[in-house]
Structure formats: C-alpha cells, structure tokens
Amino acid sequence: MGLLLFSAESGWARQCPTLIKEGRDTHSKIKLPNVEEDRIKALLDEAQKFHDNGDHAASVKKANEALGILKKK
C-alpha cells in the first residue's frame, strides 16, 4: 500500500512542471483582458508554490484550472 501511494505521489510530482510550463507557454501566446491575465498568472504561481512545497495534487489541480481557462480562449 505504501509503495502504491509513493508511486502515485511521484507521478504527480513529475506532472506538475509539465503542466505549469504548458500553462505559461500558452499564456504567453494568447492576449487576454488584464483580469484574466492576472487570474491565470496567479493560478500558475500558486501551482508552482504547491509543487515546491510537495503538494503535487494541489499543484496539478491549480495548473489544470489555469489550462482550462486558457483552452476556452
């Protein structure tokens, strides 16, 4: 059980940087109203902080939230 939990957590850890980078790259290519720009930047910054602190599930959630907004544009 512990090994399964560890491997799931390490999977999240590897996914975070990829999602955050995708969000930042996409964000840089799309012109948005300032309010949306600020919201996406805040979500991606929050995702990075969660990743840095080891909370990878929260990091993935925030990065996906930002990507969800970007993909609607």
CHARMM internal coordinates of N, CA and C (Angstrom, degrees):
IC EDIT
DIST 1 N 1 CA 1.4548
DIST 1 CA 1 C 1.5274
ANGL 1 N 1 CA 1 C 110.19
DIST 1 C 2 N 1.3242
ANGL 1 CA 1 C 2 N 117.67
DIHE 1 N 1 CA 1 C 2 N -45.08
DIST 2 N 2 CA 1.4610
ANGL 1 C 2 N 2 CA 121.35
DIHE 1 CA 1 C 2 N 2 CA 179.90
DIST 2 CA 2 C 1.5146
ANGL 2 N 2 CA 2 C 111.74
DIHE 1 C 2 N 2 CA 2 C -62.45
DIST 2 C 3 N 1.3334
ANGL 2 CA 2 C 3 N 116.71
DIHE 2 N 2 CA 2 C 3 N -39.15
DIST 3 N 3 CA 1.4560
ANGL 2 C 3 N 3 CA 120.96
DIHE 2 CA 2 C 3 N 3 CA 179.12
DIST 3 CA 3 C 1.5266
ANGL 3 N 3 CA 3 C 110.58
DIHE 2 C 3 N 3 CA 3 C -65.25
DIST 3 C 4 N 1.3065
ANGL 3 CA 3 C 4 N 116.80
DIHE 3 N 3 CA 3 C 4 N -40.66
DIST 4 N 4 CA 1.4593
ANGL 3 C 4 N 4 CA 121.16
DIHE 3 CA 3 C 4 N 4 CA 178.03
DIST 4 CA 4 C 1.5250
ANGL 4 N 4 CA 4 C 110.37
DIHE 3 C 4 N 4 CA 4 C -62.67
DIST 4 C 5 N 1.3060
ANGL 4 CA 4 C 5 N 116.87
DIHE 4 N 4 CA 4 C 5 N -43.97
DIST 5 N 5 CA 1.4610
ANGL 4 C 5 N 5 CA 121.64
DIHE 4 CA 4 C 5 N 5 CA 178.89
DIST 5 CA 5 C 1.5221
ANGL 5 N 5 CA 5 C 110.56
DIHE 4 C 5 N 5 CA 5 C -63.64
DIST 5 C 6 N 1.3357
ANGL 5 CA 5 C 6 N 117.10
DIHE 5 N 5 CA 5 C 6 N -42.30
DIST 6 N 6 CA 1.4546
ANGL 5 C 6 N 6 CA 121.27
DIHE 5 CA 5 C 6 N 6 CA 179.48
DIST 6 CA 6 C 1.5270
ANGL 6 N 6 CA 6 C 111.14
DIHE 5 C 6 N 6 CA 6 C -63.15
DIST 6 C 7 N 1.3351
ANGL 6 CA 6 C 7 N 117.17
DIHE 6 N 6 CA 6 C 7 N -44.60
DIST 7 N 7 CA 1.4624
ANGL 6 C 7 N 7 CA 119.28
DIHE 6 CA 6 C 7 N 7 CA -178.25
DIST 7 CA 7 C 1.5260
ANGL 7 N 7 CA 7 C 111.37
DIHE 6 C 7 N 7 CA 7 C -67.90
DIST 7 C 8 N 1.3216
ANGL 7 CA 7 C 8 N 118.06
DIHE 7 N 7 CA 7 C 8 N -34.23
DIST 8 N 8 CA 1.4661
ANGL 7 C 8 N 8 CA 120.61
DIHE 7 CA 7 C 8 N 8 CA 176.34
DIST 8 CA 8 C 1.5178
ANGL 8 N 8 CA 8 C 110.16
DIHE 7 C 8 N 8 CA 8 C -65.46
DIST 8 C 9 N 1.3112
ANGL 8 CA 8 C 9 N 117.36
DIHE 8 N 8 CA 8 C 9 N -42.60
DIST 9 N 9 CA 1.4634
ANGL 8 C 9 N 9 CA 121.81
DIHE 8 CA 8 C 9 N 9 CA -179.89
DIST 9 CA 9 C 1.5245
ANGL 9 N 9 CA 9 C 110.66
DIHE 8 C 9 N 9 CA 9 C -65.46
DIST 9 C 10 N 1.3273
ANGL 9 CA 9 C 10 N 118.38
DIHE 9 N 9 CA 9 C 10 N -41.13
DIST 10 N 10 CA 1.4567
ANGL 9 C 10 N 10 CA 119.97
DIHE 9 CA 9 C 10 N 10 CA -179.71
DIST 10 CA 10 C 1.5318
ANGL 10 N 10 CA 10 C 110.55
DIHE 9 C 10 N 10 CA 10 C -68.48
DIST 10 C 11 N 1.3193
ANGL 10 CA 10 C 11 N 117.62
DIHE 10 N 10 CA 10 C 11 N -29.08
DIST 11 N 11 CA 1.4626
ANGL 10 C 11 N 11 CA 120.82
DIHE 10 CA 10 C 11 N 11 CA 175.11
DIST 11 CA 11 C 1.5106
ANGL 11 N 11 CA 11 C 111.50
DIHE 10 C 11 N 11 CA 11 C -64.48
DIST 11 C 12 N 1.3342
ANGL 11 CA 11 C 12 N 115.73
DIHE 11 N 11 CA 11 C 12 N -43.18
DIST 12 N 12 CA 1.4715
ANGL 11 C 12 N 12 CA 120.34
DIHE 11 CA 11 C 12 N 12 CA 176.07
DIST 12 CA 12 C 1.5237
ANGL 12 N 12 CA 12 C 109.93
DIHE 11 C 12 N 12 CA 12 C -61.48
DIST 12 C 13 N 1.3449
ANGL 12 CA 12 C 13 N 116.35
DIHE 12 N 12 CA 12 C 13 N -41.75
DIST 13 N 13 CA 1.4636
ANGL 12 C 13 N 13 CA 120.94
DIHE 12 CA 12 C 13 N 13 CA -176.39
DIST 13 CA 13 C 1.5246
ANGL 13 N 13 CA 13 C 111.31
DIHE 12 C 13 N 13 CA 13 C -60.58
DIST 13 C 14 N 1.3213
ANGL 13 CA 13 C 14 N 116.89
DIHE 13 N 13 CA 13 C 14 N -37.61
DIST 14 N 14 CA 1.4677
ANGL 13 C 14 N 14 CA 120.25
DIHE 13 CA 13 C 14 N 14 CA -179.92
DIST 14 CA 14 C 1.5261
ANGL 14 N 14 CA 14 C 111.37
DIHE 13 C 14 N 14 CA 14 C -76.60
DIST 14 C 15 N 1.3070
ANGL 14 CA 14 C 15 N 117.37
DIHE 14 N 14 CA 14 C 15 N -26.58
DIST 15 N 15 CA 1.4569
ANGL 14 C 15 N 15 CA 121.51
DIHE 14 CA 14 C 15 N 15 CA -176.82
DIST 15 CA 15 C 1.5342
ANGL 15 N 15 CA 15 C 111.96
DIHE 14 C 15 N 15 CA 15 C -76.77
DIST 15 C 16 N 1.3227
ANGL 15 CA 15 C 16 N 117.24
DIHE 15 N 15 CA 15 C 16 N -34.57
DIST 16 N 16 CA 1.4722
ANGL 15 C 16 N 16 CA 121.40
DIHE 15 CA 15 C 16 N 16 CA -175.63
DIST 16 CA 16 C 1.5286
ANGL 16 N 16 CA 16 C 113.31
DIHE 15 C 16 N 16 CA 16 C -53.05
DIST 16 C 17 N 1.3349
ANGL 16 CA 16 C 17 N 118.85
DIHE 16 N 16 CA 16 C 17 N -56.75
DIST 17 N 17 CA 1.4659
ANGL 16 C 17 N 17 CA 118.80
DIHE 16 CA 16 C 17 N 17 CA -176.31
DIST 17 CA 17 C 1.5316
ANGL 17 N 17 CA 17 C 112.87
DIHE 16 C 17 N 17 CA 17 C -59.22
DIST 17 C 18 N 1.3128
ANGL 17 CA 17 C 18 N 116.90
DIHE 17 N 17 CA 17 C 18 N -35.81
DIST 18 N 18 CA 1.4636
ANGL 17 C 18 N 18 CA 121.08
DIHE 17 CA 17 C 18 N 18 CA 179.45
DIST 18 CA 18 C 1.5268
ANGL 18 N 18 CA 18 C 110.70
DIHE 17 C 18 N 18 CA 18 C -64.70
DIST 18 C 19 N 1.3273
ANGL 18 CA 18 C 19 N 116.33
DIHE 18 N 18 CA 18 C 19 N -45.52
DIST 19 N 19 CA 1.4625
ANGL 18 C 19 N 19 CA 120.44
DIHE 18 CA 18 C 19 N 19 CA -179.77
DIST 19 CA 19 C 1.5210
ANGL 19 N 19 CA 19 C 111.42
DIHE 18 C 19 N 19 CA 19 C -67.46
DIST 19 C 20 N 1.3204
ANGL 19 CA 19 C 20 N 116.87
DIHE 19 N 19 CA 19 C 20 N -41.33
DIST 20 N 20 CA 1.4690
ANGL 19 C 20 N 20 CA 120.76
DIHE 19 CA 19 C 20 N 20 CA 179.58
DIST 20 CA 20 C 1.5277
ANGL 20 N 20 CA 20 C 109.71
DIHE 19 C 20 N 20 CA 20 C -63.90
DIST 20 C 21 N 1.3287
ANGL 20 CA 20 C 21 N 117.09
DIHE 20 N 20 CA 20 C 21 N -43.76
DIST 21 N 21 CA 1.4705
ANGL 20 C 21 N 21 CA 120.73
DIHE 20 CA 20 C 21 N 21 CA 178.60
DIST 21 CA 21 C 1.5287
ANGL 21 N 21 CA 21 C 110.63
DIHE 20 C 21 N 21 CA 21 C -63.08
DIST 21 C 22 N 1.3159
ANGL 21 CA 21 C 22 N 116.79
DIHE 21 N 21 CA 21 C 22 N -44.05
DIST 22 N 22 CA 1.4664
ANGL 21 C 22 N 22 CA 120.55
DIHE 21 CA 21 C 22 N 22 CA 178.19
DIST 22 CA 22 C 1.5209
ANGL 22 N 22 CA 22 C 110.17
DIHE 21 C 22 N 22 CA 22 C -58.88
DIST 22 C 23 N 1.3341
ANGL 22 CA 22 C 23 N 116.59
DIHE 22 N 22 CA 22 C 23 N -42.68
DIST 23 N 23 CA 1.4607
ANGL 22 C 23 N 23 CA 120.88
DIHE 22 CA 22 C 23 N 23 CA 178.81
DIST 23 CA 23 C 1.5088
ANGL 23 N 23 CA 23 C 112.12
DIHE 22 C 23 N 23 CA 23 C -63.41
DIST 23 C 24 N 1.3233
ANGL 23 CA 23 C 24 N 116.68
DIHE 23 N 23 CA 23 C 24 N -45.46
DIST 24 N 24 CA 1.4740
ANGL 23 C 24 N 24 CA 120.09
DIHE 23 CA 23 C 24 N 24 CA -179.25
DIST 24 CA 24 C 1.5398
ANGL 24 N 24 CA 24 C 110.91
DIHE 23 C 24 N 24 CA 24 C -66.51
DIST 24 C 25 N 1.3377
ANGL 24 CA 24 C 25 N 116.95
DIHE 24 N 24 CA 24 C 25 N -40.61
DIST 25 N 25 CA 1.4660
ANGL 24 C 25 N 25 CA 120.07
DIHE 24 CA 24 C 25 N 25 CA 178.89
DIST 25 CA 25 C 1.5279
ANGL 25 N 25 CA 25 C 111.29
DIHE 24 C 25 N 25 CA 25 C -64.18
DIST 25 C 26 N 1.3183
ANGL 25 CA 25 C 26 N 116.32
DIHE 25 N 25 CA 25 C 26 N -45.94
DIST 26 N 26 CA 1.4635
ANGL 25 C 26 N 26 CA 121.11
DIHE 25 CA 25 C 26 N 26 CA 179.75
DIST 26 CA 26 C 1.5229
ANGL 26 N 26 CA 26 C 110.31
DIHE 25 C 26 N 26 CA 26 C -64.52
DIST 26 C 27 N 1.3275
ANGL 26 CA 26 C 27 N 116.05
DIHE 26 N 26 CA 26 C 27 N -42.88
DIST 27 N 27 CA 1.4660
ANGL 26 C 27 N 27 CA 121.85
DIHE 26 CA 26 C 27 N 27 CA -179.86
DIST 27 CA 27 C 1.5266
ANGL 27 N 27 CA 27 C 110.97
DIHE 26 C 27 N 27 CA 27 C -59.28
DIST 27 C 28 N 1.3307
ANGL 27 CA 27 C 28 N 116.62
DIHE 27 N 27 CA 27 C 28 N -38.99
DIST 28 N 28 CA 1.4650
ANGL 27 C 28 N 28 CA 119.89
DIHE 27 CA 27 C 28 N 28 CA -177.92
DIST 28 CA 28 C 1.5278
ANGL 28 N 28 CA 28 C 112.81
DIHE 27 C 28 N 28 CA 28 C -70.15
DIST 28 C 29 N 1.3361
ANGL 28 CA 28 C 29 N 117.63
DIHE 28 N 28 CA 28 C 29 N -17.92
DIST 29 N 29 CA 1.4670
ANGL 28 C 29 N 29 CA 121.76
DIHE 28 CA 28 C 29 N 29 CA -176.85
DIST 29 CA 29 C 1.5233
ANGL 29 N 29 CA 29 C 113.77
DIHE 28 C 29 N 29 CA 29 C -97.80
DIST 29 C 30 N 1.3245
ANGL 29 CA 29 C 30 N 116.61
DIHE 29 N 29 CA 29 C 30 N -8.45
DIST 30 N 30 CA 1.4638
ANGL 29 C 30 N 30 CA 120.53
DIHE 29 CA 29 C 30 N 30 CA -175.25
DIST 30 CA 30 C 1.5258
ANGL 30 N 30 CA 30 C 109.45
DIHE 29 C 30 N 30 CA 30 C -116.49
DIST 30 C 31 N 1.3235
ANGL 30 CA 30 C 31 N 116.34
DIHE 30 N 30 CA 30 C 31 N 131.68
DIST 31 N 31 CA 1.4621
ANGL 30 C 31 N 31 CA 121.03
DIHE 30 CA 30 C 31 N 31 CA 176.16
DIST 31 CA 31 C 1.5247
ANGL 31 N 31 CA 31 C 108.11
DIHE 30 C 31 N 31 CA 31 C -89.43
DIST 31 C 32 N 1.3286
ANGL 31 CA 31 C 32 N 116.33
DIHE 31 N 31 CA 31 C 32 N 122.14
DIST 32 N 32 CA 1.4578
ANGL 31 C 32 N 32 CA 122.76
DIHE 31 CA 31 C 32 N 32 CA -177.63
DIST 32 CA 32 C 1.5212
ANGL 32 N 32 CA 32 C 110.22
DIHE 31 C 32 N 32 CA 32 C -126.28
DIST 32 C 33 N 1.3260
ANGL 32 CA 32 C 33 N 117.58
DIHE 32 N 32 CA 32 C 33 N 159.98
DIST 33 N 33 CA 1.4720
ANGL 32 C 33 N 33 CA 119.94
DIHE 32 CA 32 C 33 N 33 CA 171.79
DIST 33 CA 33 C 1.5365
ANGL 33 N 33 CA 33 C 109.28
DIHE 32 C 33 N 33 CA 33 C -59.70
DIST 33 C 34 N 1.3143
ANGL 33 CA 33 C 34 N 116.59
DIHE 33 N 33 CA 33 C 34 N 151.64
DIST 34 N 34 CA 1.4669
ANGL 33 C 34 N 34 CA 121.76
DIHE 33 CA 33 C 34 N 34 CA -176.43
DIST 34 CA 34 C 1.5241
ANGL 34 N 34 CA 34 C 113.19
DIHE 33 C 34 N 34 CA 34 C -53.80
DIST 34 C 35 N 1.3140
ANGL 34 CA 34 C 35 N 117.44
DIHE 34 N 34 CA 34 C 35 N -38.45
DIST 35 N 35 CA 1.4677
ANGL 34 C 35 N 35 CA 120.99
DIHE 34 CA 34 C 35 N 35 CA -178.77
DIST 35 CA 35 C 1.5273
ANGL 35 N 35 CA 35 C 110.12
DIHE 34 C 35 N 35 CA 35 C -62.29
DIST 35 C 36 N 1.3202
ANGL 35 CA 35 C 36 N 116.93
DIHE 35 N 35 CA 35 C 36 N -44.67
DIST 36 N 36 CA 1.4574
ANGL 35 C 36 N 36 CA 120.91
DIHE 35 CA 35 C 36 N 36 CA 179.17
DIST 36 CA 36 C 1.5259
ANGL 36 N 36 CA 36 C 111.07
DIHE 35 C 36 N 36 CA 36 C -69.96
DIST 36 C 37 N 1.3346
ANGL 36 CA 36 C 37 N 116.70
DIHE 36 N 36 CA 36 C 37 N -38.92
DIST 37 N 37 CA 1.4726
ANGL 36 C 37 N 37 CA 121.14
DIHE 36 CA 36 C 37 N 37 CA 176.24
DIST 37 CA 37 C 1.5228
ANGL 37 N 37 CA 37 C 109.77
DIHE 36 C 37 N 37 CA 37 C -55.62
DIST 37 C 38 N 1.3232
ANGL 37 CA 37 C 38 N 115.36
DIHE 37 N 37 CA 37 C 38 N -49.01
DIST 38 N 38 CA 1.4644
ANGL 37 C 38 N 38 CA 120.59
DIHE 37 CA 37 C 38 N 38 CA -178.54
DIST 38 CA 38 C 1.5270
ANGL 38 N 38 CA 38 C 111.65
DIHE 37 C 38 N 38 CA 38 C -64.31
DIST 38 C 39 N 1.3145
ANGL 38 CA 38 C 39 N 116.84
DIHE 38 N 38 CA 38 C 39 N -40.15
DIST 39 N 39 CA 1.4738
ANGL 38 C 39 N 39 CA 121.66
DIHE 38 CA 38 C 39 N 39 CA -179.59
DIST 39 CA 39 C 1.5352
ANGL 39 N 39 CA 39 C 111.27
DIHE 38 C 39 N 39 CA 39 C -63.81
DIST 39 C 40 N 1.3227
ANGL 39 CA 39 C 40 N 116.63
DIHE 39 N 39 CA 39 C 40 N -46.02
DIST 40 N 40 CA 1.4608
ANGL 39 C 40 N 40 CA 120.51
DIHE 39 CA 39 C 40 N 40 CA -179.36
DIST 40 CA 40 C 1.5165
ANGL 40 N 40 CA 40 C 110.56
DIHE 39 C 40 N 40 CA 40 C -67.02
DIST 40 C 41 N 1.3131
ANGL 40 CA 40 C 41 N 117.19
DIHE 40 N 40 CA 40 C 41 N -43.62
DIST 41 N 41 CA 1.4669
ANGL 40 C 41 N 41 CA 120.41
DIHE 40 CA 40 C 41 N 41 CA 177.74
DIST 41 CA 41 C 1.5203
ANGL 41 N 41 CA 41 C 110.31
DIHE 40 C 41 N 41 CA 41 C -59.51
DIST 41 C 42 N 1.3182
ANGL 41 CA 41 C 42 N 117.65
DIHE 41 N 41 CA 41 C 42 N -43.37
DIST 42 N 42 CA 1.4644
ANGL 41 C 42 N 42 CA 121.72
DIHE 41 CA 41 C 42 N 42 CA 179.75
DIST 42 CA 42 C 1.5374
ANGL 42 N 42 CA 42 C 111.04
DIHE 41 C 42 N 42 CA 42 C -63.20
DIST 42 C 43 N 1.3284
ANGL 42 CA 42 C 43 N 117.14
DIHE 42 N 42 CA 42 C 43 N -42.28
DIST 43 N 43 CA 1.4674
ANGL 42 C 43 N 43 CA 120.74
DIHE 42 CA 42 C 43 N 43 CA 179.24
DIST 43 CA 43 C 1.5281
ANGL 43 N 43 CA 43 C 110.88
DIHE 42 C 43 N 43 CA 43 C -63.38
DIST 43 C 44 N 1.3319
ANGL 43 CA 43 C 44 N 116.77
DIHE 43 N 43 CA 43 C 44 N -43.73
DIST 44 N 44 CA 1.4604
ANGL 43 C 44 N 44 CA 119.87
DIHE 43 CA 43 C 44 N 44 CA -179.53
DIST 44 CA 44 C 1.5285
ANGL 44 N 44 CA 44 C 111.47
DIHE 43 C 44 N 44 CA 44 C -69.33
DIST 44 C 45 N 1.3200
ANGL 44 CA 44 C 45 N 117.37
DIHE 44 N 44 CA 44 C 45 N -37.22
DIST 45 N 45 CA 1.4723
ANGL 44 C 45 N 45 CA 120.73
DIHE 44 CA 44 C 45 N 45 CA 175.39
DIST 45 CA 45 C 1.5213
ANGL 45 N 45 CA 45 C 110.54
DIHE 44 C 45 N 45 CA 45 C -63.82
DIST 45 C 46 N 1.3175
ANGL 45 CA 45 C 46 N 116.07
DIHE 45 N 45 CA 45 C 46 N -40.99
DIST 46 N 46 CA 1.4667
ANGL 45 C 46 N 46 CA 121.28
DIHE 45 CA 45 C 46 N 46 CA 178.22
DIST 46 CA 46 C 1.5277
ANGL 46 N 46 CA 46 C 110.24
DIHE 45 C 46 N 46 CA 46 C -64.94
DIST 46 C 47 N 1.3240
ANGL 46 CA 46 C 47 N 117.00
DIHE 46 N 46 CA 46 C 47 N -41.45
DIST 47 N 47 CA 1.4646
ANGL 46 C 47 N 47 CA 121.29
DIHE 46 CA 46 C 47 N 47 CA 177.55
DIST 47 CA 47 C 1.5243
ANGL 47 N 47 CA 47 C 110.24
DIHE 46 C 47 N 47 CA 47 C -59.86
DIST 47 C 48 N 1.3333
ANGL 47 CA 47 C 48 N 116.46
DIHE 47 N 47 CA 47 C 48 N -42.12
DIST 48 N 48 CA 1.4707
ANGL 47 C 48 N 48 CA 120.45
DIHE 47 CA 47 C 48 N 48 CA 179.05
DIST 48 CA 48 C 1.5272
ANGL 48 N 48 CA 48 C 111.14
DIHE 47 C 48 N 48 CA 48 C -63.98
DIST 48 C 49 N 1.3183
ANGL 48 CA 48 C 49 N 117.00
DIHE 48 N 48 CA 48 C 49 N -41.59
DIST 49 N 49 CA 1.4742
ANGL 48 C 49 N 49 CA 120.49
DIHE 48 CA 48 C 49 N 49 CA 179.01
DIST 49 CA 49 C 1.5227
ANGL 49 N 49 CA 49 C 110.89
DIHE 48 C 49 N 49 CA 49 C -63.76
DIST 49 C 50 N 1.3305
ANGL 49 CA 49 C 50 N 116.75
DIHE 49 N 49 CA 49 C 50 N -43.89
DIST 50 N 50 CA 1.4579
ANGL 49 C 50 N 50 CA 119.59
DIHE 49 CA 49 C 50 N 50 CA 177.27
DIST 50 CA 50 C 1.5299
ANGL 50 N 50 CA 50 C 110.43
DIHE 49 C 50 N 50 CA 50 C -60.20
DIST 50 C 51 N 1.3171
ANGL 50 CA 50 C 51 N 116.79
DIHE 50 N 50 CA 50 C 51 N -43.95
DIST 51 N 51 CA 1.4657
ANGL 50 C 51 N 51 CA 120.96
DIHE 50 CA 50 C 51 N 51 CA 179.38
DIST 51 CA 51 C 1.5297
ANGL 51 N 51 CA 51 C 110.21
DIHE 50 C 51 N 51 CA 51 C -60.64
DIST 51 C 52 N 1.3293
ANGL 51 CA 51 C 52 N 116.25
DIHE 51 N 51 CA 51 C 52 N -47.46
DIST 52 N 52 CA 1.4633
ANGL 51 C 52 N 52 CA 120.80
DIHE 51 CA 51 C 52 N 52 CA -179.14
DIST 52 CA 52 C 1.5236
ANGL 52 N 52 CA 52 C 112.28
DIHE 51 C 52 N 52 CA 52 C -60.81
DIST 52 C 53 N 1.3323
ANGL 52 CA 52 C 53 N 116.12
DIHE 52 N 52 CA 52 C 53 N -31.11
DIST 53 N 53 CA 1.4664
ANGL 52 C 53 N 53 CA 121.41
DIHE 52 CA 52 C 53 N 53 CA -179.49
DIST 53 CA 53 C 1.5279
ANGL 53 N 53 CA 53 C 113.05
DIHE 52 C 53 N 53 CA 53 C -90.73
DIST 53 C 54 N 1.3290
ANGL 53 CA 53 C 54 N 116.82
DIHE 53 N 53 CA 53 C 54 N 1.90
DIST 54 N 54 CA 1.4566
ANGL 53 C 54 N 54 CA 120.37
DIHE 53 CA 53 C 54 N 54 CA 175.54
DIST 54 CA 54 C 1.5131
ANGL 54 N 54 CA 54 C 115.72
DIHE 53 C 54 N 54 CA 54 C 87.27
DIST 54 C 55 N 1.3281
ANGL 54 CA 54 C 55 N 117.82
DIHE 54 N 54 CA 54 C 55 N 6.77
DIST 55 N 55 CA 1.4660
ANGL 54 C 55 N 55 CA 121.07
DIHE 54 CA 54 C 55 N 55 CA 178.24
DIST 55 CA 55 C 1.5269
ANGL 55 N 55 CA 55 C 107.77
DIHE 54 C 55 N 55 CA 55 C -96.28
DIST 55 C 56 N 1.3266
ANGL 55 CA 55 C 56 N 115.11
DIHE 55 N 55 CA 55 C 56 N 77.83
DIST 56 N 56 CA 1.4582
ANGL 55 C 56 N 56 CA 120.74
DIHE 55 CA 55 C 56 N 56 CA -171.08
DIST 56 CA 56 C 1.5209
ANGL 56 N 56 CA 56 C 113.32
DIHE 55 C 56 N 56 CA 56 C -71.99
DIST 56 C 57 N 1.3131
ANGL 56 CA 56 C 57 N 117.79
DIHE 56 N 56 CA 56 C 57 N -32.44
DIST 57 N 57 CA 1.4680
ANGL 56 C 57 N 57 CA 119.82
DIHE 56 CA 56 C 57 N 57 CA 177.97
DIST 57 CA 57 C 1.5304
ANGL 57 N 57 CA 57 C 110.12
DIHE 56 C 57 N 57 CA 57 C -63.66
DIST 57 C 58 N 1.3261
ANGL 57 CA 57 C 58 N 117.26
DIHE 57 N 57 CA 57 C 58 N -43.33
DIST 58 N 58 CA 1.4678
ANGL 57 C 58 N 58 CA 120.97
DIHE 57 CA 57 C 58 N 58 CA 178.21
DIST 58 CA 58 C 1.5212
ANGL 58 N 58 CA 58 C 110.58
DIHE 57 C 58 N 58 CA 58 C -67.26
DIST 58 C 59 N 1.3302
ANGL 58 CA 58 C 59 N 116.88
DIHE 58 N 58 CA 58 C 59 N -36.26
DIST 59 N 59 CA 1.4561
ANGL 58 C 59 N 59 CA 121.00
DIHE 58 CA 58 C 59 N 59 CA 178.50
DIST 59 CA 59 C 1.5198
ANGL 59 N 59 CA 59 C 110.92
DIHE 58 C 59 N 59 CA 59 C -62.83
DIST 59 C 60 N 1.3166
ANGL 59 CA 59 C 60 N 116.58
DIHE 59 N 59 CA 59 C 60 N -47.24
DIST 60 N 60 CA 1.4651
ANGL 59 C 60 N 60 CA 121.42
DIHE 59 CA 59 C 60 N 60 CA 178.73
DIST 60 CA 60 C 1.5276
ANGL 60 N 60 CA 60 C 110.15
DIHE 59 C 60 N 60 CA 60 C -61.22
DIST 60 C 61 N 1.3259
ANGL 60 CA 60 C 61 N 116.71
DIHE 60 N 60 CA 60 C 61 N -41.75
DIST 61 N 61 CA 1.4633
ANGL 60 C 61 N 61 CA 121.11
DIHE 60 CA 60 C 61 N 61 CA -179.78
DIST 61 CA 61 C 1.5351
ANGL 61 N 61 CA 61 C 110.82
DIHE 60 C 61 N 61 CA 61 C -60.42
DIST 61 C 62 N 1.3337
ANGL 61 CA 61 C 62 N 117.34
DIHE 61 N 61 CA 61 C 62 N -47.20
DIST 62 N 62 CA 1.4724
ANGL 61 C 62 N 62 CA 121.15
DIHE 61 CA 61 C 62 N 62 CA -178.95
DIST 62 CA 62 C 1.5239
ANGL 62 N 62 CA 62 C 111.08
DIHE 61 C 62 N 62 CA 62 C -67.21
DIST 62 C 63 N 1.3316
ANGL 62 CA 62 C 63 N 117.08
DIHE 62 N 62 CA 62 C 63 N -41.59
DIST 63 N 63 CA 1.4660
ANGL 62 C 63 N 63 CA 120.08
DIHE 62 CA 62 C 63 N 63 CA 179.20
DIST 63 CA 63 C 1.5232
ANGL 63 N 63 CA 63 C 110.32
DIHE 62 C 63 N 63 CA 63 C -63.72
DIST 63 C 64 N 1.3245
ANGL 63 CA 63 C 64 N 116.83
DIHE 63 N 63 CA 63 C 64 N -42.38
DIST 64 N 64 CA 1.4714
ANGL 63 C 64 N 64 CA 120.22
DIHE 63 CA 63 C 64 N 64 CA 178.38
DIST 64 CA 64 C 1.5196
ANGL 64 N 64 CA 64 C 111.81
DIHE 63 C 64 N 64 CA 64 C -66.50
DIST 64 C 65 N 1.3129
ANGL 64 CA 64 C 65 N 117.03
DIHE 64 N 64 CA 64 C 65 N -32.74
DIST 65 N 65 CA 1.4657
ANGL 64 C 65 N 65 CA 120.55
DIHE 64 CA 64 C 65 N 65 CA 176.28
DIST 65 CA 65 C 1.5314
ANGL 65 N 65 CA 65 C 109.87
DIHE 64 C 65 N 65 CA 65 C -63.13
DIST 65 C 66 N 1.3282
ANGL 65 CA 65 C 66 N 116.67
DIHE 65 N 65 CA 65 C 66 N -45.30
DIST 66 N 66 CA 1.4602
ANGL 65 C 66 N 66 CA 120.95
DIHE 65 CA 65 C 66 N 66 CA 177.90
DIST 66 CA 66 C 1.5253
ANGL 66 N 66 CA 66 C 110.73
DIHE 65 C 66 N 66 CA 66 C -63.65
DIST 66 C 67 N 1.3308
ANGL 66 CA 66 C 67 N 116.75
DIHE 66 N 66 CA 66 C 67 N -44.06
DIST 67 N 67 CA 1.4627
ANGL 66 C 67 N 67 CA 120.30
DIHE 66 CA 66 C 67 N 67 CA 179.52
DIST 67 CA 67 C 1.5316
ANGL 67 N 67 CA 67 C 111.22
DIHE 66 C 67 N 67 CA 67 C -63.59
DIST 67 C 68 N 1.3110
ANGL 67 CA 67 C 68 N 116.82
DIHE 67 N 67 CA 67 C 68 N -36.18
DIST 68 N 68 CA 1.4568
ANGL 67 C 68 N 68 CA 120.58
DIHE 67 CA 67 C 68 N 68 CA 177.73
DIST 68 CA 68 C 1.5221
ANGL 68 N 68 CA 68 C 111.63
DIHE 67 C 68 N 68 CA 68 C -60.41
DIST 68 C 69 N 1.3081
ANGL 68 CA 68 C 69 N 116.69
DIHE 68 N 68 CA 68 C 69 N -42.26
DIST 69 N 69 CA 1.4648
ANGL 68 C 69 N 69 CA 121.42
DIHE 68 CA 68 C 69 N 69 CA 177.93
DIST 69 CA 69 C 1.5286
ANGL 69 N 69 CA 69 C 109.64
DIHE 68 C 69 N 69 CA 69 C -65.68
DIST 69 C 70 N 1.3252
ANGL 69 CA 69 C 70 N 116.15
DIHE 69 N 69 CA 69 C 70 N -44.96
DIST 70 N 70 CA 1.4663
ANGL 69 C 70 N 70 CA 120.23
DIHE 69 CA 69 C 70 N 70 CA -177.90
DIST 70 CA 70 C 1.5304
ANGL 70 N 70 CA 70 C 112.38
DIHE 69 C 70 N 70 CA 70 C -64.78
DIST 70 C 71 N 1.3118
ANGL 70 CA 70 C 71 N 116.83
DIHE 70 N 70 CA 70 C 71 N -36.56
DIST 71 N 71 CA 1.4589
ANGL 70 C 71 N 71 CA 119.76
DIHE 70 CA 70 C 71 N 71 CA -176.98
DIST 71 CA 71 C 1.5199
ANGL 71 N 71 CA 71 C 112.57
DIHE 70 C 71 N 71 CA 71 C -73.38
DIST 71 C 72 N 1.3202
ANGL 71 CA 71 C 72 N 116.92
DIHE 71 N 71 CA 71 C 72 N -15.01
DIST 72 N 72 CA 1.4694
ANGL 71 C 72 N 72 CA 120.58
DIHE 71 CA 71 C 72 N 72 CA 176.12
DIST 72 CA 72 C 1.5300
ANGL 72 N 72 CA 72 C 111.08
DIHE 71 C 72 N 72 CA 72 C -81.11
DIST 72 C 73 N 1.3036
ANGL 72 CA 72 C 73 N 117.47
DIHE 72 N 72 CA 72 C 73 N -11.10
DIST 73 N 73 CA 1.4697
ANGL 72 C 73 N 73 CA 122.25
DIHE 72 CA 72 C 73 N 73 CA -175.97
DIST 73 CA 73 C 1.5051
ANGL 73 N 73 CA 73 C 112.14
DIHE 72 C 73 N 73 CA 73 C -90.46
END
COOR INIT
IC SEED 1 N 1 CA 1 C
IC BUILD
